Amino acid sequence: MKFLFKIIISSLAVMVAGWVLPGVEIDDYFTGIAVALILAFLNAFLRPILVVLTLPVTVLSLGLFLFVINALLILLVDYFLSGFYVDNFWWALLFSLVLSIVTSVFEAINGKDERTDR
């Protein structure tokens, strides 16, 4: 149940980020859900491999190279999913930042509601 709720939050964040950024296009809500699912899959399986392989560059850049990895994963989703379009690398980088911020806000709102219910 918790995974389903996180996917719903992520898909809402994807839709908000796509609405805010002119360089990112999302065709419909189902595409937003698909983007969230594919990103969750890539973050679970491919991202750890990329982080380990690029560890020296990440250390030298003080962790900023992780943003590049996120942008590359978003471009990979753009390549595989037909209803999701990102213009270039810089829009993918900005999309990942906006997606992180919006997801954090949604999870903070949810966390506040859970704490008041107890």
PyMOL CGO cylinders between C-alpha atoms (Angstrom):
from pymol import cmd
from pymol.cgo import CYLINDER

trace = [
    CYLINDER, 0.00, 0.00, 0.00, 2.86, 2.34, 0.83, 0.3, 1, 1, 1, 1, 1, 1,
    CYLINDER, 2.86, 2.34, 0.83, 4.45, 1.74, -2.60, 0.3, 1, 1, 1, 1, 1, 1,
    CYLINDER, 4.45, 1.74, -2.60, 1.16, 2.55, -4.34, 0.3, 1, 1, 1, 1, 1, 1,
    CYLINDER, 1.16, 2.55, -4.34, 0.84, 5.78, -2.38, 0.3, 1, 1, 1, 1, 1, 1,
    CYLINDER, 0.84, 5.78, -2.38, 4.42, 6.78, -3.25, 0.3, 1, 1, 1, 1, 1, 1,
    CYLINDER, 4.42, 6.78, -3.25, 3.71, 6.13, -6.95, 0.3, 1, 1, 1, 1, 1, 1,
    CYLINDER, 3.71, 6.13, -6.95, 0.59, 8.30, -6.76, 0.3, 1, 1, 1, 1, 1, 1,
    CYLINDER, 0.59, 8.30, -6.76, 2.58, 11.10, -5.10, 0.3, 1, 1, 1, 1, 1, 1,
    CYLINDER, 2.58, 11.10, -5.10, 5.35, 10.74, -7.68, 0.3, 1, 1, 1, 1, 1, 1,
    CYLINDER, 5.35, 10.74, -7.68, 2.91, 10.80, -10.58, 0.3, 1, 1, 1, 1, 1, 1,
    CYLINDER, 2.91, 10.80, -10.58, 1.27, 13.95, -9.21, 0.3, 1, 1, 1, 1, 1, 1,
    CYLINDER, 1.27, 13.95, -9.21, 4.72, 15.49, -8.86, 0.3, 1, 1, 1, 1, 1, 1,
    CYLINDER, 4.72, 15.49, -8.86, 5.54, 14.49, -12.45, 0.3, 1, 1, 1, 1, 1, 1,
    CYLINDER, 5.54, 14.49, -12.45, 2.34, 16.16, -13.67, 0.3, 1, 1, 1, 1, 1, 1,
    CYLINDER, 2.34, 16.16, -13.67, 3.06, 19.35, -11.68, 0.3, 1, 1, 1, 1, 1, 1,
    CYLINDER, 3.06, 19.35, -11.68, 6.65, 19.48, -12.94, 0.3, 1, 1, 1, 1, 1, 1,
    CYLINDER, 6.65, 19.48, -12.94, 5.46, 18.92, -16.51, 0.3, 1, 1, 1, 1, 1, 1,
    CYLINDER, 5.46, 18.92, -16.51, 2.91, 21.69, -16.11, 0.3, 1, 1, 1, 1, 1, 1,
    CYLINDER, 2.91, 21.69, -16.11, 5.46, 24.15, -14.68, 0.3, 1, 1, 1, 1, 1, 1,
    CYLINDER, 5.46, 24.15, -14.68, 8.31, 23.53, -17.15, 0.3, 1, 1, 1, 1, 1, 1,
    CYLINDER, 8.31, 23.53, -17.15, 7.79, 24.47, -20.81, 0.3, 1, 1, 1, 1, 1, 1,
    CYLINDER, 7.79, 24.47, -20.81, 10.57, 22.14, -22.00, 0.3, 1, 1, 1, 1, 1, 1,
    CYLINDER, 10.57, 22.14, -22.00, 8.76, 19.05, -20.69, 0.3, 1, 1, 1, 1, 1, 1,
    CYLINDER, 8.76, 19.05, -20.69, 5.55, 17.65, -22.18, 0.3, 1, 1, 1, 1, 1, 1,
    CYLINDER, 5.55, 17.65, -22.18, 3.34, 14.96, -20.71, 0.3, 1, 1, 1, 1, 1, 1,
    CYLINDER, 3.34, 14.96, -20.71, 0.41, 13.80, -22.83, 0.3, 1, 1, 1, 1, 1, 1,
    CYLINDER, 0.41, 13.80, -22.83, -2.02, 12.60, -20.15, 0.3, 1, 1, 1, 1, 1, 1,
    CYLINDER, -2.02, 12.60, -20.15, -2.37, 11.34, -16.59, 0.3, 1, 1, 1, 1, 1, 1,
    CYLINDER, -2.37, 11.34, -16.59, -1.63, 7.74, -17.53, 0.3, 1, 1, 1, 1, 1, 1,
    CYLINDER, -1.63, 7.74, -17.53, 1.67, 8.87, -19.01, 0.3, 1, 1, 1, 1, 1, 1,
    CYLINDER, 1.67, 8.87, -19.01, 2.44, 10.62, -15.72, 0.3, 1, 1, 1, 1, 1, 1,
    CYLINDER, 2.44, 10.62, -15.72, 1.81, 7.37, -13.86, 0.3, 1, 1, 1, 1, 1, 1,
    CYLINDER, 1.81, 7.37, -13.86, 3.98, 5.48, -16.37, 0.3, 1, 1, 1, 1, 1, 1,
    CYLINDER, 3.98, 5.48, -16.37, 6.80, 8.03, -15.94, 0.3, 1, 1, 1, 1, 1, 1,
    CYLINDER, 6.80, 8.03, -15.94, 6.62, 7.60, -12.15, 0.3, 1, 1, 1, 1, 1, 1,
    CYLINDER, 6.62, 7.60, -12.15, 6.67, 3.80, -12.44, 0.3, 1, 1, 1, 1, 1, 1,
    CYLINDER, 6.67, 3.80, -12.44, 9.58, 3.72, -14.90, 0.3, 1, 1, 1, 1, 1, 1,
    CYLINDER, 9.58, 3.72, -14.90, 11.56, 6.23, -12.84, 0.3, 1, 1, 1, 1, 1, 1,
    CYLINDER, 11.56, 6.23, -12.84, 10.96, 4.16, -9.71, 0.3, 1, 1, 1, 1, 1, 1,
    CYLINDER, 10.96, 4.16, -9.71, 12.19, 1.05, -11.54, 0.3, 1, 1, 1, 1, 1, 1,
    CYLINDER, 12.19, 1.05, -11.54, 15.28, 2.83, -12.91, 0.3, 1, 1, 1, 1, 1, 1,
    CYLINDER, 15.28, 2.83, -12.91, 16.05, 4.41, -9.53, 0.3, 1, 1, 1, 1, 1, 1,
    CYLINDER, 16.05, 4.41, -9.53, 15.80, 1.01, -7.85, 0.3, 1, 1, 1, 1, 1, 1,
    CYLINDER, 15.80, 1.01, -7.85, 17.94, -0.99, -10.28, 0.3, 1, 1, 1, 1, 1, 1,
    CYLINDER, 17.94, -0.99, -10.28, 20.02, 1.19, -12.61, 0.3, 1, 1, 1, 1, 1, 1,
    CYLINDER, 20.02, 1.19, -12.61, 20.82, 4.21, -10.43, 0.3, 1, 1, 1, 1, 1, 1,
    CYLINDER, 20.82, 4.21, -10.43, 22.85, 2.28, -7.81, 0.3, 1, 1, 1, 1, 1, 1,
    CYLINDER, 22.85, 2.28, -7.81, 24.99, 0.77, -10.55, 0.3, 1, 1, 1, 1, 1, 1,
    CYLINDER, 24.99, 0.77, -10.55, 25.61, 4.18, -12.09, 0.3, 1, 1, 1, 1, 1, 1,
    CYLINDER, 25.61, 4.18, -12.09, 26.43, 5.70, -8.70, 0.3, 1, 1, 1, 1, 1, 1,
    CYLINDER, 26.43, 5.70, -8.70, 29.03, 3.03, -8.00, 0.3, 1, 1, 1, 1, 1, 1,
    CYLINDER, 29.03, 3.03, -8.00, 30.55, 3.32, -11.49, 0.3, 1, 1, 1, 1, 1, 1,
    CYLINDER, 30.55, 3.32, -11.49, 30.82, 7.11, -11.26, 0.3, 1, 1, 1, 1, 1, 1,
    CYLINDER, 30.82, 7.11, -11.26, 31.88, 7.31, -7.61, 0.3, 1, 1, 1, 1, 1, 1,
    CYLINDER, 31.88, 7.31, -7.61, 35.23, 9.04, -8.29, 0.3, 1, 1, 1, 1, 1, 1,
    CYLINDER, 35.23, 9.04, -8.29, 33.57, 11.76, -10.38, 0.3, 1, 1, 1, 1, 1, 1,
    CYLINDER, 33.57, 11.76, -10.38, 30.83, 12.14, -7.76, 0.3, 1, 1, 1, 1, 1, 1,
    CYLINDER, 30.83, 12.14, -7.76, 33.37, 12.56, -4.98, 0.3, 1, 1, 1, 1, 1, 1,
    CYLINDER, 33.37, 12.56, -4.98, 35.40, 15.10, -6.98, 0.3, 1, 1, 1, 1, 1, 1,
    CYLINDER, 35.40, 15.10, -6.98, 32.27, 17.10, -7.78, 0.3, 1, 1, 1, 1, 1, 1,
    CYLINDER, 32.27, 17.10, -7.78, 31.13, 16.94, -4.13, 0.3, 1, 1, 1, 1, 1, 1,
    CYLINDER, 31.13, 16.94, -4.13, 28.01, 15.00, -5.09, 0.3, 1, 1, 1, 1, 1, 1,
    CYLINDER, 28.01, 15.00, -5.09, 26.82, 17.30, -7.86, 0.3, 1, 1, 1, 1, 1, 1,
    CYLINDER, 26.82, 17.30, -7.86, 27.32, 14.56, -10.45, 0.3, 1, 1, 1, 1, 1, 1,
    CYLINDER, 27.32, 14.56, -10.45, 24.30, 12.79, -8.93, 0.3, 1, 1, 1, 1, 1, 1,
    CYLINDER, 24.30, 12.79, -8.93, 22.17, 15.48, -10.57, 0.3, 1, 1, 1, 1, 1, 1,
    CYLINDER, 22.17, 15.48, -10.57, 23.66, 14.46, -13.91, 0.3, 1, 1, 1, 1, 1, 1,
    CYLINDER, 23.66, 14.46, -13.91, 22.75, 10.83, -13.23, 0.3, 1, 1, 1, 1, 1, 1,
    CYLINDER, 22.75, 10.83, -13.23, 19.16, 11.87, -12.44, 0.3, 1, 1, 1, 1, 1, 1,
    CYLINDER, 19.16, 11.87, -12.44, 18.94, 13.88, -15.65, 0.3, 1, 1, 1, 1, 1, 1,
    CYLINDER, 18.94, 13.88, -15.65, 20.29, 10.97, -17.67, 0.3, 1, 1, 1, 1, 1, 1,
    CYLINDER, 20.29, 10.97, -17.67, 17.69, 8.65, -16.16, 0.3, 1, 1, 1, 1, 1, 1,
    CYLINDER, 17.69, 8.65, -16.16, 14.95, 11.12, -17.10, 0.3, 1, 1, 1, 1, 1, 1,
    CYLINDER, 14.95, 11.12, -17.10, 16.29, 11.27, -20.65, 0.3, 1, 1, 1, 1, 1, 1,
    CYLINDER, 16.29, 11.27, -20.65, 16.21, 7.47, -20.68, 0.3, 1, 1, 1, 1, 1, 1,
    CYLINDER, 16.21, 7.47, -20.68, 12.54, 7.54, -19.69, 0.3, 1, 1, 1, 1, 1, 1,
    CYLINDER, 12.54, 7.54, -19.69, 11.97, 10.08, -22.48, 0.3, 1, 1, 1, 1, 1, 1,
    CYLINDER, 11.97, 10.08, -22.48, 13.57, 7.66, -24.94, 0.3, 1, 1, 1, 1, 1, 1,
    CYLINDER, 13.57, 7.66, -24.94, 11.43, 4.68, -23.90, 0.3, 1, 1, 1, 1, 1, 1,
    CYLINDER, 11.43, 4.68, -23.90, 8.06, 6.38, -23.29, 0.3, 1, 1, 1, 1, 1, 1,
    CYLINDER, 8.06, 6.38, -23.29, 6.25, 7.92, -26.24, 0.3, 1, 1, 1, 1, 1, 1,
    CYLINDER, 6.25, 7.92, -26.24, 3.96, 10.34, -24.37, 0.3, 1, 1, 1, 1, 1, 1,
    CYLINDER, 3.96, 10.34, -24.37, 6.74, 11.97, -22.35, 0.3, 1, 1, 1, 1, 1, 1,
    CYLINDER, 6.74, 11.97, -22.35, 9.00, 14.53, -24.04, 0.3, 1, 1, 1, 1, 1, 1,
    CYLINDER, 9.00, 14.53, -24.04, 12.01, 16.39, -22.65, 0.3, 1, 1, 1, 1, 1, 1,
    CYLINDER, 12.01, 16.39, -22.65, 13.68, 18.92, -24.96, 0.3, 1, 1, 1, 1, 1, 1,
    CYLINDER, 13.68, 18.92, -24.96, 17.30, 18.52, -23.83, 0.3, 1, 1, 1, 1, 1, 1,
    CYLINDER, 17.30, 18.52, -23.83, 19.64, 17.68, -20.98, 0.3, 1, 1, 1, 1, 1, 1,
    CYLINDER, 19.64, 17.68, -20.98, 19.14, 21.01, -19.20, 0.3, 1, 1, 1, 1, 1, 1,
    CYLINDER, 19.14, 21.01, -19.20, 15.36, 20.60, -19.13, 0.3, 1, 1, 1, 1, 1, 1,
    CYLINDER, 15.36, 20.60, -19.13, 15.85, 17.07, -17.78, 0.3, 1, 1, 1, 1, 1, 1,
    CYLINDER, 15.85, 17.07, -17.78, 18.12, 18.44, -15.05, 0.3, 1, 1, 1, 1, 1, 1,
    CYLINDER, 18.12, 18.44, -15.05, 15.60, 21.13, -14.13, 0.3, 1, 1, 1, 1, 1, 1,
    CYLINDER, 15.60, 21.13, -14.13, 12.78, 18.56, -14.28, 0.3, 1, 1, 1, 1, 1, 1,
    CYLINDER, 12.78, 18.56, -14.28, 14.62, 16.35, -11.79, 0.3, 1, 1, 1, 1, 1, 1,
    CYLINDER, 14.62, 16.35, -11.79, 15.10, 19.28, -9.40, 0.3, 1, 1, 1, 1, 1, 1,
    CYLINDER, 15.10, 19.28, -9.40, 11.44, 20.36, -9.63, 0.3, 1, 1, 1, 1, 1, 1,
    CYLINDER, 11.44, 20.36, -9.63, 10.32, 16.75, -9.28, 0.3, 1, 1, 1, 1, 1, 1,
    CYLINDER, 10.32, 16.75, -9.28, 12.37, 16.36, -6.10, 0.3, 1, 1, 1, 1, 1, 1,
    CYLINDER, 12.37, 16.36, -6.10, 11.02, 19.56, -4.59, 0.3, 1, 1, 1, 1, 1, 1,
    CYLINDER, 11.02, 19.56, -4.59, 7.39, 18.83, -5.42, 0.3, 1, 1, 1, 1, 1, 1,
    CYLINDER, 7.39, 18.83, -5.42, 7.67, 15.24, -4.17, 0.3, 1, 1, 1, 1, 1, 1,
    CYLINDER, 7.67, 15.24, -4.17, 9.18, 16.50, -0.91, 0.3, 1, 1, 1, 1, 1, 1,
    CYLINDER, 9.18, 16.50, -0.91, 6.34, 18.98, -0.46, 0.3, 1, 1, 1, 1, 1, 1,
    CYLINDER, 6.34, 18.98, -0.46, 3.68, 16.32, -1.11, 0.3, 1, 1, 1, 1, 1, 1,
    CYLINDER, 3.68, 16.32, -1.11, 5.35, 13.86, 1.26, 0.3, 1, 1, 1, 1, 1, 1,
    CYLINDER, 5.35, 13.86, 1.26, 5.69, 16.55, 3.94, 0.3, 1, 1, 1, 1, 1, 1,
    CYLINDER, 5.69, 16.55, 3.94, 1.99, 17.32, 3.66, 0.3, 1, 1, 1, 1, 1, 1,
    CYLINDER, 1.99, 17.32, 3.66, 1.19, 13.61, 3.91, 0.3, 1, 1, 1, 1, 1, 1,
    CYLINDER, 1.19, 13.61, 3.91, 3.56, 13.17, 6.85, 0.3, 1, 1, 1, 1, 1, 1,
    CYLINDER, 3.56, 13.17, 6.85, 1.92, 16.05, 8.70, 0.3, 1, 1, 1, 1, 1, 1,
    CYLINDER, 1.92, 16.05, 8.70, -1.51, 14.46, 8.18, 0.3, 1, 1, 1, 1, 1, 1,
    CYLINDER, -1.51, 14.46, 8.18, -0.31, 11.07, 9.44, 0.3, 1, 1, 1, 1, 1, 1,
    CYLINDER, -0.31, 11.07, 9.44, 1.17, 12.61, 12.60, 0.3, 1, 1, 1, 1, 1, 1,
    CYLINDER, 1.17, 12.61, 12.60, -2.08, 14.40, 13.45, 0.3, 1, 1, 1, 1, 1, 1,
    CYLINDER, -2.08, 14.40, 13.45, -4.15, 11.21, 12.98, 0.3, 1, 1, 1, 1, 1, 1,
    CYLINDER, -4.15, 11.21, 12.98, -2.32, 9.30, 15.73, 0.3, 1, 1, 1, 1, 1, 1,
]
cmd.load_cgo(trace, "trace")
